[in-house]
Amino acid sequence: MPIRRSRLAFLSATAAALCLLVLPAGGAASAKRAQITVYAAASLTNVFPAIDSQEKYSFGGSNTLAAQITQGAPADVFASANMTLPTQLFQKGLCSKPIVFTRNRLVIVVPKANSAGIHDIYDLTKPGVKIDIAAKGVPVGNYTLQILKNMNLTAAVLKNVVSQETDVREVLAKVALGEADAGFVYSTDAKTVPGKVTVIKVPAWAQPKVQYGICVVSKSGDKTDAKAFVKRVLSKSGQKKLHNYGFLARVKPSPKKR
Amino acid sequence: MRRTIGYCLFVAVAVLTLAFLLLPIVGIFVHTSPGKLLGQLSNPVVKDAFVVTLKTSLIAQALILLFGTPTAYLLATRRFTGHSVAITLVELPLVLPPAVAGVGLLAALGRNGLLGSSLDAFGISLPFTQTAVTIAVAYVASPLYIRQAIASFEATDPHLTAASRTLGAGPVRTFFRVVLPLARGGLIAGLALSFARGLGEFGATIMFAGSLQRVTQTLPLAIYAEFDVNFDTTLAMSGVLILISALLLLTLRIALSWQRSPSSRSTSLLGLSTST
């Protein structure tokens, strides 16, 4: 008898496990409005759910997301922290022609305690300063390198770099924790942890052109809803939300003649 | 008749299970030709990651051996209050998500951590250093060695140690001349397992030590970093790790077959009984 019982238990456990495997798929299909999956740059972590709380989001380094889409990840929309990655996907026929939907600028963040005594970008060259940046290939990593190049600080600052992260929020986290002395992030990221970091501006003339691109993934099973999402981001209310979170207008105001 | 059907069912399930386990590995080696794989090995990112991994792993394993062996012996031979608590403590890193281990290490040894300010007084800052990688590896891998070591020590015949003591050998001499040789196979097997686990360490390392080529970027971190840069490099490094891990597991099997236990007890390895 005990053998029988244990066999029954085994069978029902297996059956339960199989049911669990099948259930979520059925559950999702019965949702009212079809949810789409948005792959978005880590810097959009706070603002995108504020624009549209309905969708499923996967936030990460834009380059990682682009690689996942190339490998066939089930994304409907791709929102990147640069134009290069979505343009590459577009050229490979993997997504629609990307549109600029917002802009941003970079800042330096230091922990509130600022034990390394960093007050401007040149202080980053002081010996022993622990600087965290995003890796090359990650949009914010490339922008960081561009700033350093523009300011002729590449070698002097890179020698103090202690880690290269896979997205901007990891840089922010390590500075906010006080483990790193300074890091390069978007000004919008710095705003998400106001009590923990101090912002140091990067000179305007050294700023790279930070444009965010959005596109509809070619393999999307729900292009109508994907396009509607893009529209929502580009709409007046979407742009207002972005502005509220510190992002810049998608079109640069025409520069005054100097 | 019913017996044959039942047997066929078992075989079918086993074949499915094995195929499931094999598939990703086949995928990696099919995706890249051996020539391409070898070509990628001269890539500086791969070489640097390999050196960092090997160096930190070897140091971590040496530390695990040095500290884990006496600890395991004590836990195997003495029963004291708090014994099960100690065993749980040893086993905990085994089931903890590595990310939790990383957070814990930061909270304990980070600059603002529990011991951070004391370390700072000595001018020591652990995060972002190779020492941090070594600590992360030692933390997550040690349970595999210590558990196996405890099992091996428990399997040594207590009559032999008792005989050694009555013949006049002190506890230390008995440990080195009688216990260690008897438990040797199991200890090597535990170390191989711990080594394999340490090579694959990712979560705790990226949180506690960060990732910087030539300094803290181990093979798993480099695999993650290269994923969106060059998929071929990722495949090559994955291939290397698979080969090393397979080799280590093979070492473990061989080492376990060495373990001679006079009373032919079985040593348990991760709950799997291997009769010796």
Interface residues (C-beta under 8 A of the other chain):
Chain A: G61 N63 T64 A66 A67 Q71 K130 D132 A135 G137 V161 V162 S163 Q164 E165 T166 K174 L177 G178 E179 A180
Chain B: L106 G110 R111 N112 S125 P127 F128 A209 G210 S211 L212 Q213 V215 T216 Y224 A225 F227 D228 V229 F231
